[in-house]
Each structure stands twice: as structure tokens, then as C-alpha cells.
Amino acid sequence: MKKTQVDFRTKCIHAGNGIDKETGAIRRPLTMANSYRLPEDASAMNWSDPDQLVYTRNTSANQIYLQEKLAALEGGEDCVVLGTGVSALAGVFFTFLDSQSHVICSNVSYIAVYRLLQEYFPDKYGVETTLVDTANLEEIKQALRPNTRLIHIETPGNPTTRVSDIAAIAGIAKAAGALLSVDSTFASPYLQQPLALGADLVIHSLTKYINGHGDAMGGAVIGRKELINRIKRQAMVNLGGVISPFNAWLIMRGVVTLPLRMEQHSRTAQTVAEFLAGHRAVDFVSYPGLSSHPQHGIAKKQMSLFSGVMAFGLKADAAIHNRFINSLELIVPAVSIGHDESLIVYVGPDDERNHFYPPEFRNGHLRFSIGLEAAADIIADLEQAFVKCGLSS
């Protein structure tokens, strides 16, 4: 039985794993080595080969195991794992964009993407970027140019949870001769499969749901072998963005429980989102699982569940928003998503991208990552914070 032809849950356990030949251990060991034994005749070697164990800046044993697992989970031919999610994003942009390139990108996205495509790549390399609402297919079509090389989307998007139609955008990209890259971090491979919907590359911050324990950083890009090989050679070997063996080992361990965690994150988030949507002190809730979400229909079409991230705003000013999150006792005010504990962060109206947000977001909002706690306990913590702020229902 091939490990790539079994159920997703089984792949999470067995893909990339094997029996250690030296000890007989049934789990891949952690190999903390910078260098590996060269062959007897190394004269004809490619010293920058990203698939041969020579030097850990090129690749490591633990990295190879993790790449095999992630490629299997996303249904891709190959995978490259890098040190962080931002390394993965920058690796895609560095590899496929040049001074003659134009890129179309979601106008609300992770702040590092905004920096890379609005500032660094235009200033340093002359890359042209058009930011659009990628939930609006007409905006994408109108932004196309003869030199458009890449369309990059986040879905669900950070922090608004905007959902973009991957299959439809893949058709637009293909007709234009452009690549489509999808940051699917908020969904994880368990809830959404961009490659099956026509994307060329899928990107994950492994730091988030795939690791799931808030204790390791990493990033990954999965897709066709010829595309991934280019990223490995340019952005990994020669820019040094490689992941550490220990982080690769930790993330490999975390993946095993991904399906169980994503189901609980999603179920609990749905319950919490419905609670917040019915609270008199809440101005809005943006969660793809709610029928009120503008792209709920698309989310139902391309996601199996709706993940654990939502955004909401209070009928209050910035001071009360900050007082609210500092009144929480169980939920932790901290950045990141996908941890076992629930995390919340206030994004104020002074955010430089504020004009790109939907109108309800522009007075400030809370990004809320639902953890693995019981839904009743999360709701009780929200309730007591509302009471402390004089916002009880």
C-alpha cells in the first residue's frame, strides 16, 4: 500500500515516516548534524544539490521527511520547507519575479506580503504590483497586464477572513499565462486543497496550524516538481532560508494530530462565532462559517470546514477594545494563530492598510484564533470580559 494513496488522516501519520535503519526505531529520529559523509568519489558532485544530504544549508534528513509528508497531504509532486512562513513567501517571489514582472495580490494580506510586494521588490527589483480585492474576479481581470507573471492570494485572508474563489482565479491565471500561488495557512491542507482546484503553488506558515503547538517555526511551498526545484536552488540553498532539523522534527510530530485539531478548532469557532454574532455589544463578526459572511457560499464550495480564525469588532472605541482583551483570563492577547490556546490581538484604525479593509473593520477590530479549549470555557471568558467592560448582554 502506497503512503500517498491512503486517507488524509493516515497520511498525517505515515507519509514521510519510516523505520530507522540503524536502531529499528519506528519514528524518524532527530538528526542534529551540519554535515553528512561524502561519497568515496565526490569529484563529480553538485555541491548545491538540494535533494542530497551533504550540508544542512542545502537540506537535512528531517527536512526531507517533512517535505515528503507535506507534499502527500497537499497532493503535490514536491515540497520545499524553509525557516519561516515569510521565507516561503519571499522564496516564491524571489524565484518567479524579476524586473520585467507584474504581480497581482490580495489587497488585504499578511503584513510581510504587503511589505515585500509594495516596498522591497518594487524598490530593489522594479517589480510592479497591483493590489486588488481578490474576492472580486472582475478586479483581477482588469488588473491583468501582458507581463503579469504571478497572482498571489490568501484565502481565507488575514485578518479579514476574506475568501477568494481558487478555481475561478486559477482559470484566469492560466488564460493569462501567469502562475497562481495560494497562501492557505488559515485553512491547512485538511480543510482546503488549492492544487486540486488549479493553483500552481500552495504556501503554508508551518508555524500555525500544521505545527499546532506554538513551539516551532517553518514555512512550506508545495507544487509541481519543476517549480519547487527552482525555489529550492534559488531561495533555499543560495539564500540560506533552510529550516533547522529540530524545528522540522517538531513540525513532523505536530502534523500527526492535524485532522483532529482542525475539526475541533472549526467546531468550536462556529459556536463562538454564533455567540458573538448574537451579542448586543458586538458590531460585526467575520467568520466564513456564518451565513452572513460575504463569501460564505464560496467557502462552503472549497473548504470542508471553516477553520478557527475570525475577526470581530465591538461597539466601542479603541480604549474599550484594549480593555476588553486585557480583561480576558483564559484567552491570551498574543499574535499568531493555530495554537492549542486561544489567541487574540487588537488591530487599531491606524493600520496603514486600513483603507483596504471592509468598512466595518476600519474603526479597529479583533483577530481571534480559537484554540482547543472547550467552547463553553471560551464563551465564559468572553462573557466575564464583557461584564468587566460594562458591555454585558
N, C-alpha and C positions, 0 to 999 in steps of 0.2 A: 504494500500500500504506500503510495507516494504521499509525503507530508504536505504537498501543495494541493492535494485533491481531496482533502477531508473538510469537515465542518470548521467554521471560523474558530469556534471555541477550542477545537482540537489543535488547530494551527497555533493558537496562542501558547499552547503547552509544548508542542513537539517540533514546530518549524525552527530550524537553527540549532536545535539541541541534538545531542548525541552522546554516545559512551566515550569517556576519556580513555584513550588507548593506553596510557601509562599506568593509571591507577584503577581503571574499571569504574570510576565514579559515573553515576547516571545523569549527572548535571555538568554542563561545561564549567571548568574551573576558571577562576580569575587568573589571568596571566599578566603580571606586572613586569613587563620586560620592555626596554627601549629597543633592543636589537635581537635578531634571530640568526641562527647558524647559517652561514652561506653554503651554497653547494660546493662540491670539490673543485669545479671549474667555474669561476664567476666572471671569466673574461668577456663572455657574450651577454651578460645580464643587462636588463634595463633597470637601472638603479632607481628609477622613479615609478616603477610598476605599482599601481595602487591595489593590485589583487594578489601580490606575492609578499610573503612575510619576510621582510628584510630589515626594516626600520619603522618604528611605530608612528613617525610622522607620515609615512605612506599608508600604513594600515596596521591594525593589530588583530590578534586572534579573536578577541572579544568583539571587536568591531565587525569582523566578518560574520560571526554568528548572528549578531543583531541585525545586520543588513539582510541576511537570508530570511530571518523571521519577518521583518517589516515588508520586504518585497512580497512574501507569501500572503501577508494579511491584506495588502492593497491590490493584489493581483497584478503586480508589475514584474517586468523582466529583471530589473536590478534596482539597487538602492545604494545611496551613499549616506553615511551617517557622519555628522560634523559636531563641533563642540557645543553649539547652541542653536536655537531656532533662528536667531538672526544670522548666524553663519550660513545656515541653509538657504535663507532668503538671499543674502548677499552673494552666495555662491551661484545661484541661478542667474541673478542679474549680471554678475561679473562675467559669467561664461557665455551668455547668449546676447548681450547688448554691447554695441560699440558706438563710435562717434556718428555713425550713419543711422542709428536706430531710433525708432519711436516706440514708446510703450504706453499702453492704456492700463490704468489701475483703478481699483475701487477708491473713491474719494474719502471714505471713512475706513481706515485700516490701522493696523498696529503702528505705533508711532515711529518705530525704526524703519518701516517700509516708506512712510511719508518722508523721513529724513533722506533715506537712500535715493529715492526717485525724484524728490523735489529739490534737493540741495546737492548732495555729494556727486551723484552720477551726472547731472547736468553741468555742474561746475567743473568737475575734473575731466569728464569724458565727452561732454557735448551731447549726451543722451537727452532726447526730448520726451517729456511725459505729459499725458493728458489724464486728469483725474475726472472720473465720471461716477454717477450713480449706477453701479453695475446691476442693480435690480431692474433698471430701465434699458431694455435691449436697444431701443432707438438711440439712446445716448451713446451706446457702444458703437453702433453702426455709423453714426455721424462723426465719431471721433477717429475712425479709421483713416489711415494715410497709406500711400504706396510703400512707405518704409516702416510700417508697423510690424515689429518683429515679435512682440510679446503682449498678450493680455494677461494681467495678473489680477486675480480676485481672491477675496476672503469670503467664505460662506460656511456657517454664519459669521458675520463680520464683527470685529472688535472696535468699539464696545457696544454698538447699537443692536447687535444680533440680526442685522440685515441679511436676508437670504437671496442669493443670486442663482439663476437657473443655469446649472452647469452644462446640461446637454445642449440647450439653445445657444449658449455662448461658445461652446465647442464648435458648433456648426458655423458660427460667424467667424471664428478664428481660422478654421480650416479653409473656408472660402477665401479668406484674405491672405492665406499663406503664412499665418502667424502661429506661434506656439501659445497654448493656454496652460498657465500654471495656477493651481488652486491651493491656497492655504486652508487646509481642512482641520486645523488644530482644535477648533471648538467642537467638532463632531467626533473626531477619532475615526480610525478605519472601521470600527464596529458599527457606527451609525450612518456612514456615508462613504461611497466608493467612487471618487471622481474619475479615476481611469476608466472604469466601466461605463461612465457617462460621456466619455470622449475627450477628457483632459489629457494633455501630454505629460504633465508633471504634477505630482501632489506633494505638498510640503507639510511637515509637522514640526512644531516645537515639542520635542520628546519630553521636555521639562514638565509639560502639563499632563494631560490625561493618560498618555501612553505609559509614562513612568508612574504617575498617580500617587506618589508618596511624598512629594515635596522635598526630595533629598538628592536629586541629581539633575544635571543639565545636559541637553543634547538637542540636535536637530537632524531632520532626515529629508531627503528628496527621493521619490520613487518614480520610475517611469521606464521608457524603453532603454535597452542596454546602451545603444549608441549615444543617447543624450546623457545618461548617467556617467558613462565613461569620460565624457568631456568635463563634467563637473568634478569628478574625482581627480583628473590630471591637473586641471587649472585651479580650482578653488580649494582642493584639499592638499594635494602634495606640494604645490608651489606657492600657496598662500598660508599653509600651516594651520588650517582650521579643523584639524583632526580631533576627535573625541578621546578622552582618556579611557584606558581599559577599565578602570574602576567604575566610571560612570556608565560605560556600555554594559558592564556586568549588572549594575543596579537596575538599569532600564530593562534589560533582558528579564530580570526577575519580576519587575513590575508588570510587564505585559501579560503574564500568566493570568492575572485576575481582571484584565481589561473588560471582558464582556460582563462579568458580574458587577463591576463597579459602574460601568456606563448605564446599565439597566437601573441600578439604584439611584445614581445621580439624576437620571431622567425622570423616574417616577416621583422622587422627592421634589424635584424642581417644578414639576407640573402642579403638585399640591401647593407648594409655597407660592407659585405664580398666581394661582387662583385665589389664594388667601389675600395676597397683596392687591390684586385687581378689585377685590371687594371691600377694601379698607377705605374709609372716608378721608383719611389723611394722605392717601397716595394719589398723585396726579396722573401717572401713567405707569404701565408695565409693558416692557417689550420682551416677549419670550415666544419663540417660534411655535410652541405647543398651544398657545392661546389662539382661538378663532379670530380675536381682534388684531393679531399680528398682520401687517400688510402683506407679507409673503407666506402666510400660513399654508396656502394651497401648494406652493412650490416646495415648501419644507416637507409636507406630507408626501409629495411625489418622490423626493430624492433622499430623504432621511428615514430611517426605520424608527427612531425615537428622536427626541428634541434636545438632548444633552442637558447640562447642568448650569448653563450661564444665562443670566437675564440682566436687564437693566431696568431701573425704575426711578421715579422722581417723587419727591414729597411736595405737598402744597405748602412750601416753606422756603425760607431764604437759605443762603449758604451756611450761616451760623447754626441753624437748626439741623441742616444735613450733617454737619460735622458733629454737633452734639449727639445726634441720633447714633452715628456709628461708634462714637466713644462711650455710649451708654450700653452697648451690646456686651454681653458677658460670655457667650459661647462662640459666637461668630467673631472671627478675627479681622480687624482692619489691616489688610496687607495686600500687596499686589500679587499677581499670578492667578491661575485658575487650575482646576483639576486636581487639587489636593484632597486628601482624606478629610481635612477640616474645611468648614465653610469660610470663605474669604470675601471681604467687601472693601471697596475703595470708592471714595467720592471724587468725581471729575467735575471741577468747577467750571463756570461760564467763561473763564479766562483762557481756556484751552485754545491754542492758535488755530485749530481746525474746526472751531465751533460753528462757523458758517456752513460747513458741510453737513452738520448733524440735522436730523429731522427737527422741526420747530419745537416739539415738546422737550427735547434734550437741551435746549440752548440756555436754560436757566440753571444748569447743573444737573447731574444725575449720579446714581449709584450703580456701579457694576458689581454684580453679586454672583459669586461662584458657589453653588450648592455642594456641600461635602457629603460624607457618608453617614452623618448623624441621622437620628430618627426625625422624620418630618415634624412630629409633634413638638420635639425639643427645639428645633429651629424656629418654628412659629411662636413658641412660648418666649423665646429670646427676643424676637421681633416685637411681640406684644409688650413685654416689660420695657423695652426701649421706647416704644410709642408712648407709654404711660409716663415715663420719666421726662419726655419732651412735651408733655401736655397734648399729645396727639392721639389719645386712645379713642377707640371707636365707640 
